[in-house]
Amino acid sequence: MRVLSLINIAVFTLIFLLLAGCGLAGPAPKPEIGPAGKPVESKPNPPVWERFISAPAELYDLEATAGVVFEGINKEDWAQAQAGLANLQTKWQQGKAAVGDKKGVKEADEAMGKLIAAINSEKLTESHENLLAFMGSISDIGKSYKLSPVADIIAVSNGIRNVSFYVENKDWEKAVIKAKELQGTWEKVKPGMEQVGILGEITKTHSTVNQLKDSVNAENKGAFKEQLANINESMGYIREFFRGK
């Protein structure tokens, strides 16, 4: 009996050591410093139940307002850009109150500050890039809401803005690259938006993305403008369909 007891103790000790070695005895503390400085600041994933709450409508409203700001920037209509920016700032304060302390909020604040400075200085490229950065952060926030495609809608919209910016500036080489990226983004997110009630617009948008890419490849600005108007309408319908759901 004594031998069996000793064997049992030895087995339990071995199991404990194996578990500890695999890191199952508890998570290791986050290091304070790495080889080139501090580790990235990260927020823990939200509780599982929080991930299945619909995204606040304010995130969709930010996307709608971003379109106004971008149009002003792209046309170098700084009065429109300023007016849209004022509305975007208001919507962002409302959005922050709705989402709380989520990953992406800090980055959105930083991008908003840079966007304000760029538009106030009427700097075309910086204004465009910082608007994309701001909306990219809003998309990151939207990823916390698994039932809502707001993150995907913003990703597609940012892609459209990128293509439009380079077409407007007649930088066809970059426009071709961005049009291909837009097509890839759309094909990736399309299945998640295919729901009864909006399937018609999804199908229409799919066709428009391909035609928009073809117009860019052909360096046909007139055809591009036509397809841009079509995709603006379709994405507006898609955005409003999912808003608040």
N, C-alpha and C positions, 0 to 999 in steps of 0.2 A: 504493500500500500504506500509505504514511504517513497518507493521508487517511482510509482505512478504520480504521486503528488509533485515530486521533483520534475518529472517529465512535463506535467501540465504547466508548472510555473515557467519552465523553459520555453514551451510553446507560446504561452501568452506574452512572454517577454519579447520573443522573436516577432510576433505579430505587431506588437506595439512599435518596435523599432522599424519595421517595414512601413507601417502607416506614417510614422513620423518622417521617414526618409522620402516618402511620396508626397509629402506636404499636406497630408490629410488630417494631421493633428491640429491644424489651424493655419490661416493665411500668414505669410511672412509680412512683416511691417514694410511699408513703402520706403525705399531709400531716400535720404535727404539730398544726396548729391550723386551725380554720375560722372563719367569721364570728361564731359565737356560742360558741366553745370547742373542745374536743378532739373529734375524730371518734369515732364509736361503736367500742368495742372489739369486734373480730370475729375469729372463728377461721376458718382456711381450711377449705374443704370436705374431708372425709376422702377418702383415695384411693378410686378407683372400686371396687376389690375389697372394701374395708371396708363399702361401702354395701350389699352384697348378703349380709351375714352376718345371721342371725336375731337378733332382739333378745333380750337376756338375760331369763331367766324372772323375775328380780327386778323388772323394770319392770311386769310383769303383777301381781306380788304387791303392789306399791305401790298399784295401782289397786284391788285387792281390799280392802286395809287402809283405803284412803281412804273406802270405803263405810261402814265401822264408825265412823270419825271423824265423817263427815258426819251419820250417823244420830244420834249423840250431840249434835252441835251443833244439829241441826234440832229435836230434842226438848228441847233445853236440859238434857240429861242429862249434866252435866259430868263425872261419874265415868266414864261410858262414853267420853266424848270424850278424857279424860285417858289412859285405858287404851289406847284406839286410837292416840292420839298417840305414846305410848311405843313401841308396836309399829311405827308408821310411821317413827319416827326410826331404829329398828334396821334396818328394811328399806331405808331410804335409805342408810345407811352401807354396807350390803351392795351396794346398787345402784351407788353411786359407785365401789366397788372393781371392779365388773363392767364399767362403761361407760368408765372412764378420764376423760380431760380433753376432754369433748365440749361443744359449744355447748348451753347450758341448765343446766349443772351449777352455775355460779356463781349464776344466777338462782334455781335451786331452793334452794340454801343460804340465800339471802337471804329467800325466801318462808317457808322452814321456821322461821327465827328469828322472823319476824313472827307466824307461826301459833302457835308456842309461847307467845309473849307474850300473844296474844289469848285463847287457851284458858285460860291460867293466870289471866287477868283476867276470864274468863267474859263476854267481849264477843261477843255473838251475830253481828252483821253482819260485824265484823272477822274473826272466826274463819272464817265462811263464805267471805268474799272471799279470805282468805289461803290457805285450802285449795284454792280454785279456782286461785289463782296458782301454788301449788306444783305441783299436778297439771298445769297448763298448761305449766310448765317441763319436767316429765317427758315430756309429749307432744312438746315440741320436741326433747328428747333422742331420743325414739323415731323421729323423722323421719329420723335418720341410718341407720336400718335399713330399707332399701327392701323387703325380703321380708316384713316383719312389719307387721301393721296395728295395732300397739299404740298408735301416735299417734292413729289414728282412733278406736279404742275409748275412749281417755281423753277425746277431744274430745266424743264422744257422751255419755259418763258425766258429764262436767262440765255438759253441757247439761241432762241429767236432774236433776242436783243443783240447778241454777239454778231450773228450773221448780218443783221440789219445795219449795225454800226460800221462794219467793214465795207459793205456794199455802198453805203452812203458816202464813205470816204474813198470809194473806187479802189480799194485795196483788194483786188479780186483774188490774189493768191491766198491771203488770210481768210477771205470770205469762203472760198472753196473748202478750206480746212474746217472752218466753223460749221459750215453746212453739213459736212460729213459727220462731225461730232453731234450735231443736232439730230441727224437721222439715227445715229446709234443710241442716243439718249431716249428718243421717242420709242424706238423698238424695244428698249429695255423696260420702260415704264408702262407701255400701252396695255399689256394684259391686266395689270392691276386696276385699270380704270374702265375696263369693259363691263359695264353694268346695264341692266335693263333701264331704259329711260334716257340713256345718253349714247347708246351704241351707234346711232346714226352719225352723230358729231365725231365720235372716235374714228369711224370709217372714213369720214370726210377729211379729218385731220391727217390721217395716215396718207391719203392720196396727196394732200396739199404739201406735206413735208417732202415727199418725193419730187413733186413738181417744183417746189421751191429750190430744192437742191439742183435740179436740172437747169433752172433758170440762172443760178449762180455759176454753174459749170460753163454755161453758154455766154456768161458775162452780159446777160440781157436784163438791164435794170428795169425796163418797162414790165417785162413778164414777172420779174421778182416783186415789184410793187403790187401787182395784181394778186399774186399768191400770198404776199404778206398781209394784205387786207383780208383775204379769206381765212388765214390762220389766226389773225387777230379776233375775228368773229367767232370761230370755232372754239378757241381757247377761252374766250369770254363765257361762252355757253357752258363749257366744261367746268370752269371755275365756279360759276353760279350754281350749277347742279349739285356740286359737292359741298358748297359752303354751308356750314352748320350741321352737316350730316355726320 
